[in-house]
């Protein structure tokens, strides 16, 4: 899951980034509203975590503007403002969830997964795709009932494909999901991960759409890991 | 007791008292006038009888005993008894048939006498050789008197009751605006702070309403400010707390270098929390009524040196102290701890907002009655529109890393100790002058 974190406090931001990374999420962090807006245009994200007390603009205003422009990205507001009216204002401005500081990192992570689940219209965290089962919150994958061991990057790749079932994702979009915007990535790194994923979950799991990008294909239970 | 009842009682009692006095006076007058009139009637009746006796063809005494005139014949008013007797005492004529009822007529003039258990008022007139006595019963006189008094008192009583009723109604009507105001106040929500909107109030109540509304407005503003402050304080305390908690959780999730880093960050957060808390507590102490130990009287130069000494060791050399050659060593008129605290915050602020290695000047100068500390930095200065926010609690410029309380504390100290704080920003830096009065000798 590719997360955009918009938080002006360096100390808090570094904690959230480290915590979400440790739970298998890719996080890009910006400190201002204008940077957040630029980042949203430059890369694709699955969810945004937004602090309201930004130095250049109130987070609520940024949110309203984004929603006005038709941005459908799920947004979790993270703030120290605890009054009911603040929370209502945040939700009315287009926030999908609201978490008060200080919070629990595991709760933040769980809520982000819940937001993703809702976006995809699922009722359970478990994503099923033919014989393939993947639980993004526990980062476990099964193929025909057999646990499959996936690296963090492979999980991110699989998750991006599962979350966008039926849609073609460009190489850039996949790269954003797997690495985050700020990471320097070698040009063939994505191909390496696709290769590994195909090896573990069957050749058809990632379909190449020539000239456009990649798409989720059928998982093959019969696929055997070469010894 | 309601104002209406109170006013009605006071005015009503006064009314009743005055009316009662007037009525007593009137009744007494009326009674004596009445008695006088009745007496006059006796006299007039006696004279009338005397006139009649004079005109008789032969003297009444010559007719002898047994000649009687009845009262009816003489057309004397009902209730009046009349008796004509000779000087020797024999009764020549009388209006009442009963021989036992003899009026005493030995003395002329008015008399009260009792005959067979009845009280009479009599008048005796001596004329030539006869005595004429007229009399009426006290009982009748009193009855007459009572009926007159009763007739007179009924309108008085009615007027009194009417007045009290009018008083009650009038006071109620007069106090209606006050009641409206009370009702409006009573209906208000306990926490409501919007101004009272009451139309057409009398001029006496207008100032009350205006003061009340101004008070509501002021309380509203104060509450809003306090709410804002509480919100800000909550934010300022929650942020480092969030950092600490988050990094501690990260430390639990990770190992090795990341684990160490997270613990370090958590400690950094704890330091920040401690700084903010200390500043908040100091501000609360300065703004509150807690007293500060005056300590030993301290001169301006000593305060300045103490404040510089509190700067971080790596920055201390940047602060240049300029003391005029003949600075009088008069003690400052404020607790030295507060003076040092204020200067320390100003120096800290200046160091924070000037480029690395740039000096900060601390200049001392005397002015009549006070000493002026000027802290000057060589930073970018501050925008004119931000000057008014400088001393606002939790306000900080975009680039600042402080907790936003330093200058608010200086301002609070200045207000508490009668000092003046002035900011002057130019492109080549900010000058803050802090004037402290000398200790009165």
Interface residues (C-beta under 8 A of the other chain):
Chain A: X9 X11 X12 X14 X15 X16 X18 X19 X22 X23 X53 X55 X56 X80 X81 X82 X83 X101 X102 X103 X104 X105 X106
Chain B: X231 X234 X235 X238 X239 X240 X241 X242 X243 X244 X245 X246 X247 X249 X250 X253 X254 X258 X261 X262 X265 X268 X269 X272 X398
